[in-house]
Amino acid sequence: MSKIPVYLMPGLAASTAIFERIALPSATFETHLLEWEIPLDNESLMDYAKRIAEKIKHKNPVLIGVSFGGILVQEMAKYIDARKVIIISSVKSNLEFPRRLKIAKTTKAYKLIPVNLILNMESLAKFSFGEKVNQRLKLYEKFLSVRDIRYLNWAVEQVVLWERTVVDEDVIHIHGDMDDVFPIKNIKNCVVVKGGTHIMILNKYKWLNENLPSIILETKKEVNVFL
């Protein structure tokens, strides 16, 4: 029996290293890692999704995306026949956005975000106090791979201006009940991970390794048992 191809897309600016502890049974699944690319001038999210989708070389793949990567794989699914789309710590439409993101869209406040600070971890460290904060920055630096300011400005804008309002009912949504970026109170119809934060791909990997295989293999109706 041929293996099921599974493509993983990290979150905004993140590297594929965030998946280093995700281990699907190799006898059943064949894992492939997708990476962010610098957007072309004035490239729309749809065109970008189409360009990344062209990197998928298998039929009927499973697409798994984290955070902004979850938004992207939903757009990619318009261009390929995916076996299943699974999003983690993400949203299924802009109706699930927190109030601050909706305000940012209305006021265009997202244009004021100093994304250049993200490019310089040492500068951020100077403003932080305590060993725990600096440890977080080191962790963030490890998993941040895309430091191109053009990409960062583009990515933030694509999240805030995402136009999807109709949810694809076939999308499987896995979400932590302690996610502070996309609070669970705004999320509907998801598999809830207790204690899961926005970075649960890193610290809830055991839960994901235990449950992802069955979530991939089960039908949407069977997965609804989790919901």
C-alpha positions in Angstrom: 0.0 0.0 0.0 1.4 3.4 -0.9 2.0 5.9 1.9 -0.2 8.9 2.5 1.7 12.2 1.6 1.5 14.8 4.3 2.7 18.3 3.7 3.4 20.6 6.6 3.3 24.4 6.5 4.8 26.4 9.4 3.4 29.6 10.9 4.2 33.2 9.9 8.0 33.6 9.3 8.6 30.3 11.1 11.0 27.6 9.9 10.2 24.0 9.3 12.1 23.3 12.6 8.8 23.8 14.4 7.9 20.3 13.2 11.1 18.6 14.4 9.2 16.7 17.1 6.2 15.8 15.0 6.6 12.1 14.1 3.9 10.4 12.0 4.2 6.6 11.6 6.6 6.1 8.7 4.9 2.9 7.6 1.7 4.9 6.8 2.7 8.5 6.1 5.3 10.2 4.0 6.0 13.7 5.5 7.1 16.7 3.4 8.0 20.2 4.7 6.9 23.3 2.9 8.8 26.6 3.4 7.9 30.3 3.1 9.1 32.1 0.0 9.5 35.8 -0.5 6.4 37.1 -2.1 6.5 38.7 -5.6 5.7 42.4 -6.0 2.0 43.0 -5.3 1.4 39.2 -5.1 -2.0 38.3 -3.7 -2.5 35.6 -1.2 -4.4 33.5 -3.8 -1.5 33.8 -6.3 1.0 33.0 -3.6 -1.0 30.0 -2.5 -1.1 28.8 -6.1 2.7 29.2 -6.4 3.3 27.2 -3.2 0.8 24.6 -4.3 2.8 23.9 -7.4 5.5 22.5 -5.1 3.3 19.6 -4.1 4.2 16.6 -6.2 1.8 14.0 -4.9 -1.9 13.3 -5.6 -4.4 13.7 -2.9 -2.0 15.0 -0.2 -2.9 15.9 3.3 -2.2 19.6 4.0 -1.4 20.7 7.6 -0.8 24.3 8.4 0.0 26.1 11.6 -1.4 29.7 12.3 -0.9 31.7 9.1 0.2 28.5 7.5 -3.3 27.2 8.3 -4.7 30.1 6.4 -2.4 29.5 3.5 -3.2 25.7 3.1 -6.9 26.5 3.0 -6.2 28.8 0.0 -3.9 26.2 -1.5 -6.7 23.6 -1.4 -8.5 25.7 -4.1 -5.8 24.6 -6.5 -5.2 21.0 -5.6 -7.3 18.0 -4.8 -6.4 17.5 -1.1 -7.2 14.3 0.8 -7.7 16.4 3.9 -6.9 19.9 5.2 -5.9 20.3 8.8 -5.2 23.6 10.5 -3.6 24.0 13.9 -3.7 27.2 16.1 -5.4 29.0 13.2 -8.8 30.2 11.9 -11.3 29.0 9.3 -12.5 32.4 8.4 -12.0 36.1 9.4 -15.2 35.7 11.5 -13.0 33.9 14.0 -10.5 36.8 14.3 -10.2 38.4 17.7 -11.5 42.0 18.0 -8.1 43.5 17.9 -7.5 42.1 14.4 -10.8 43.4 13.2 -9.9 46.8 14.6 -6.5 46.7 12.9 -8.2 46.1 9.6 -10.6 49.0 10.0 -8.0 51.4 11.2 -5.1 50.1 9.1 -3.1 50.0 12.4 -1.3 46.8 11.1 0.8 49.2 8.9 2.3 50.6 12.1 3.7 47.3 13.4 7.5 47.7 13.6 8.3 44.4 11.9 11.9 45.4 11.6 12.3 44.7 15.3 11.7 41.1 14.6 14.8 41.1 12.4 17.0 42.0 15.3 16.8 39.7 18.3 19.6 41.5 20.1 17.6 44.7 20.0 14.6 42.9 21.5 16.8 41.4 24.2 18.0 44.8 25.3 14.4 45.7 26.1 13.6 42.5 27.9 14.2 41.8 31.6 14.8 38.4 33.2 16.2 35.1 32.1 12.8 33.6 31.2 12.2 36.4 28.6 15.6 36.0 27.1 15.1 32.2 26.8 11.9 32.8 24.9 13.7 35.1 22.6 16.4 32.5 21.9 13.6 30.0 21.2 11.9 32.4 18.9 15.1 33.1 17.1 15.6 29.4 16.5 12.3 29.0 14.8 12.2 32.3 13.0 13.6 31.7 9.5 12.2 34.4 7.2 13.6 37.8 8.2 12.9 39.6 4.9 11.1 42.8 5.9 9.1 42.7 2.6 7.8 39.2 3.5 6.9 40.2 7.0 5.0 43.3 5.9 3.2 41.2 3.3 2.4 38.4 5.7 0.9 40.6 8.4 -1.2 42.4 5.8 -2.4 39.1 4.3 -3.6 37.8 7.7 -5.4 41.0 8.6 -7.0 41.4 5.2 -8.0 37.8 4.7 -11.4 37.9 3.0 -12.7 34.4 3.7 -16.1 34.6 5.5 -17.5 31.2 4.5 -16.0 28.3 6.3 -15.0 25.1 4.4 -16.8 22.5 6.5 -14.3 19.8 5.4 -11.4 21.6 7.2 -10.3 19.9 10.4 -9.4 22.5 13.0 -7.2 21.7 16.0 -7.0 24.5 18.6 -5.7 25.1 22.1 -8.0 26.4 24.8 -5.2 28.8 25.9 -4.4 30.3 22.5 -3.8 34.0 23.1 -3.4 34.9 19.4 -6.7 33.4 18.3 -8.7 33.0 21.5 -10.9 29.8 21.7 -14.0 31.9 22.5 -14.0 33.0 18.8 -13.5 29.5 17.4 -16.2 27.1 16.4 -16.2 23.4 15.6 -12.7 22.5 16.5 -10.8 19.7 18.2 -9.8 21.3 21.5 -6.4 20.6 23.1 -6.6 21.4 26.8 -3.7 23.6 27.9 -2.7 24.2 24.3 -1.3 27.7 23.5 -0.6 29.3 20.2 2.7 27.5 20.1 1.4 24.0 21.0 3.0 22.6 17.9 6.2 22.8 20.1 4.9 21.9 23.5 1.9 19.7 22.8 3.7 17.6 20.2 3.0 14.4 22.2 -0.8 15.0 21.9 -0.4 15.7 18.2 1.8 12.6 17.6 -0.8 10.5 19.4 -3.9 11.9 17.6 -2.9 13.2 14.2 -2.7 9.8 12.6 -6.3 8.9 13.5 -7.5 12.4 12.6 -5.9 12.0 9.2 -7.3 8.6 8.6 -10.8 9.1 9.9 -13.7 10.7 8.1 -14.9 14.2 9.0 -17.9 12.6 10.6 -15.7 10.4 12.8 -13.5 13.3 13.8 -16.6 15.2 14.9 -16.6 12.8 17.9 -13.7 15.0 19.2 -15.6 18.2 18.7 
